[in-house]
Amino acid sequence: MGASGVGGGDKRNVNSDLNLVPYIDLLSTLICFLLITAVWQQIDAMSTTASDPNAASAPSTPDPNRVDFSVSLYQDRIEAAAGPQKSSFPFMGGQPDYQSLIALLQTWKQRWPDRHDVTLHSDSQAPYKNLIGLMDALAEAEFSDVGINTH
């Protein structure tokens, strides 16, 4: 009985076949993730201009008679502006006065019936529930195209 050692007389074949299938699967999965994240890295900016395929490529000039609607939410009040005309609605009992705001928005809607857009500005310290309530008030007054600006 002999012991098999490193330099012993027992000659075994030390060559073996490696199974490369798991490594290929891992590499193909990593390549897929690399390609997907590379594509999403390129889409970091979204264009906010509406593209009309029938429109000319030259930028259009803004309408000088157009009135911009904006509603601003602060910690203690709501301010609404239709062009240069501004209105302020202080909170009553710590709650926003949505009914007075809706009445003003309905007068805007009567004066400009084809308009559905308004810009909503929010103070960073304003409660989130007030922002949602303000969006509900805008929807009730039939302003469906609301852009939110938090700066």
JOMOVEN-V826670 format. One record per run of one state. SS is the DSSP state (alpha for helix, beta for strand, coil for the rest). FROM is the first residue (numbers start at 1). LEN is the number of residues. If there is no record, write none. Layout:
# JOMOVEN-V826670
ss=[SS;SS]
from=[FROM;FROM]
len=[LEN;LEN]
This chain:
# JOMOVEN-V826670
ss=[coil;alpha;coil;beta;coil;beta;coil;beta;coil;beta;coil;beta;coil;alpha;coil;beta;coil;alpha;coil;beta;coil]
from=[1;21;43;69;74;77;83;85;91;92;93;95;96;98;112;117;123;128;141;145;150]
len=[20;22;26;5;3;6;2;6;1;1;2;1;2;14;5;6;5;13;4;5;2]
